[in-house]
Amino acid sequence: MTDLTFNALRSEYEDLWGKVNVAGGIRSAHIHETMREASAIVAPAAKARFLEVQQRTSVPWFVTGIVSTREGGSPPNFHCWLHNGDSMFDHNGNPRRTHDVPANRPPNPACSWEDGAVDAYTIEGLLGKLDWSPAFVAWLLEKFNGWGYRLYHHIPSPYLWGGTIVQKPGKYTADRVYDSSVMDTQIGGMALLAGLMQIDPDVKFSTPAA
């Protein structure tokens, strides 16, 4: 059985991050979009909401910004659940829980986006975690999105590495529908992290205990 724990995968993530977090790590065709999306994350109104989630969960604000962008688009969409990007409201404007995986979250949909983010991190077991590193961010993002690219197609997940020199062709074009010829055009979470580091000194890491 494949070991998907952070300790088992840490060195791989550190190696890939080392290739991305350098000049040329983000493909030239994707630099503009990467920086546009990173700038939307650090926009004052959005960053304030990510900081509130950080205060309530200890998950770094920039991680929430990246997850929000990957799940709900850019600029950050505060009408989508952080869990998976599902709309927080039905066509009549009534609050509704998620329908995709993880389904039926949060328990009470008549809550704020921030409350929903806390619920998403609660079910991931992240509340109060204080040790963070780029490698752990990568592991969390892959775990959050799912292990399908790794387990079944043996490529670096574009959810993390889209837009970087690490990315390889292959994309889930729909639930359980994989096309090995498609290059995902979305900016990956680790490309966003590299972009955020260039424009905001508040992006800070701590090293997990060995």
C-alpha positions in Angstrom: 0.0 0.0 0.0 1.4 3.4 -1.0 2.5 5.5 2.0 0.9 8.9 1.5 2.0 10.4 4.8 3.9 13.7 4.9 7.0 12.1 6.3 7.0 9.6 3.4 6.6 12.3 0.7 8.5 15.2 2.3 11.7 14.8 0.4 9.9 14.6 -2.9 8.0 17.9 -2.2 11.2 19.6 -1.1 12.9 18.6 -4.4 10.0 19.8 -6.6 9.7 23.0 -4.6 13.4 23.6 -5.1 12.9 23.4 -8.9 9.9 25.8 -8.8 11.0 28.4 -6.3 13.8 29.7 -8.5 14.1 32.0 -11.6 12.5 30.1 -14.4 10.5 27.8 -12.1 7.3 29.2 -13.3 6.9 28.9 -17.1 7.2 32.2 -18.9 3.7 31.8 -20.5 2.2 31.6 -17.0 4.0 34.3 -15.1 1.5 37.1 -15.8 -1.5 35.0 -14.7 0.4 33.7 -11.6 1.1 37.2 -10.4 -2.4 38.4 -11.2 -3.9 35.6 -9.1 -1.3 36.1 -6.3 -2.1 39.9 -6.3 -5.8 39.1 -5.9 -5.1 36.9 -2.8 -3.2 39.8 -1.1 -5.8 42.4 -2.0 -6.7 44.0 1.4 -10.3 42.9 1.6 -9.5 39.3 0.7 -6.4 39.0 2.8 -8.4 40.3 5.8 -10.8 37.3 5.5 -7.9 34.8 5.1 -6.3 36.3 8.2 -9.5 35.8 10.2 -9.4 32.2 9.3 -5.8 32.0 10.3 -6.7 33.5 13.7 -9.4 30.9 14.2 -7.5 27.8 12.9 -3.7 28.6 12.8 -3.7 27.7 9.1 -1.6 30.4 7.4 -3.6 33.0 5.6 -1.8 32.4 2.3 -2.7 28.7 2.4 -6.3 29.6 2.6 -5.8 32.1 -0.2 -4.3 29.4 -2.4 -7.0 26.9 -1.6 -9.7 29.4 -2.2 -8.3 30.4 -5.6 -7.9 26.8 -6.7 -11.4 25.8 -5.5 -13.4 28.9 -6.3 -11.4 30.8 -8.9 -9.7 34.2 -9.0 -10.3 36.7 -7.6 -11.3 34.8 -4.5 -15.0 33.9 -4.5 -16.5 34.2 -1.1 -19.8 32.6 -2.2 -18.1 29.2 -2.7 -17.4 26.8 0.1 -13.6 26.3 0.7 -14.1 22.6 1.0 -14.5 22.1 -2.8 -15.7 25.2 -4.5 -19.4 24.3 -4.4 -21.8 27.3 -4.3 -22.9 28.3 -0.8 -26.4 29.1 -2.2 -29.0 27.5 -4.4 -30.7 29.3 -7.3 -33.2 31.0 -4.9 -30.4 32.3 -2.7 -30.9 29.9 0.1 -27.9 28.5 1.9 -26.9 25.0 0.9 -24.3 22.5 1.9 -21.7 21.0 -0.4 -22.8 18.3 -2.8 -19.4 17.2 -4.1 -16.7 15.5 -2.0 -16.7 16.2 0.9 -20.5 16.3 0.7 -23.0 17.7 3.1 -20.7 20.2 4.7 -20.8 22.3 6.8 -23.5 20.9 9.0 -25.3 24.3 9.2 -25.0 26.0 5.8 -26.5 29.2 7.2 -23.1 30.4 8.3 -20.3 32.7 7.1 -17.7 31.8 4.5 -15.2 32.0 7.4 -17.2 29.5 9.4 -17.2 27.2 6.4 -13.4 27.5 6.1 -13.1 26.5 9.8 -15.3 23.5 9.1 -13.2 22.5 6.1 -10.0 22.6 8.1 -11.6 20.9 11.1 -12.4 17.8 9.0 -8.8 17.9 7.7 -7.5 17.8 11.2 -5.6 21.1 10.8 -6.9 23.2 13.7 -4.1 24.4 15.9 -1.3 23.1 13.8 1.7 25.4 14.2 4.4 23.8 12.1 4.3 24.7 8.4 6.8 24.5 5.6 6.5 24.7 1.8 6.7 20.9 1.6 3.9 20.6 4.1 1.8 23.1 2.1 2.4 20.9 -1.0 1.3 17.8 0.9 -1.8 19.4 2.3 -2.8 20.8 -1.2 -2.4 17.3 -2.8 -4.3 15.7 0.1 -7.0 18.3 -0.1 -7.5 17.8 -3.8 -7.0 14.0 -3.9 -4.3 11.5 -4.7 -5.6 10.4 -8.1 -2.8 11.9 -10.2 -0.2 10.3 -8.1 -1.8 6.9 -7.6 -3.3 6.2 -11.0 -1.4 8.4 -13.5 2.0 8.8 -11.9 2.4 12.5 -12.6 2.9 15.5 -10.3 -0.6 16.9 -9.5 -1.3 20.0 -11.6 -3.4 21.2 -8.7 0.0 21.9 -7.1 2.4 22.3 -10.1 0.3 23.8 -12.9 2.2 26.6 -14.7 5.6 25.4 -13.5 8.4 23.4 -15.1 7.4 20.4 -13.0 4.0 20.1 -14.7 3.4 17.3 -17.1 0.4 16.7 -19.5 -2.6 15.0 -17.9 -5.8 16.4 -16.4 -9.1 15.2 -14.9 -11.5 17.0 -17.2 -14.5 15.8 -15.2 -15.1 13.6 -12.2 -13.3 10.3 -12.8 -12.6 11.4 -16.5 -8.8 11.7 -17.2 -7.2 12.8 -20.4 -3.5 12.2 -20.7 -3.1 14.7 -23.5 -4.6 17.8 -21.8 -2.3 20.3 -20.2 -4.1 21.9 -17.3 -4.1 25.7 -17.8 -5.0 26.6 -14.2 -2.2 28.0 -12.1 -1.1 25.4 -9.5 -1.0 26.1 -5.8 2.8 26.0 -5.5 3.2 28.4 -8.4 0.9 30.7 -6.5 3.0 30.2 -3.4 6.1 31.2 -5.2 4.3 34.3 -6.6 3.0 35.3 -3.2 6.5 35.1 -1.8 7.6 37.7 -4.3 4.9 40.3 -3.4 4.1 39.9 0.3 6.7 39.7 3.1 4.0 38.3 5.4 4.4 34.9 3.7 6.3 33.1 6.4 7.0 29.4 7.2 8.0 27.3 10.1 9.7 23.9 9.9 7.8 20.8 10.9 9.4 18.7 13.7 11.3 15.7 12.4 
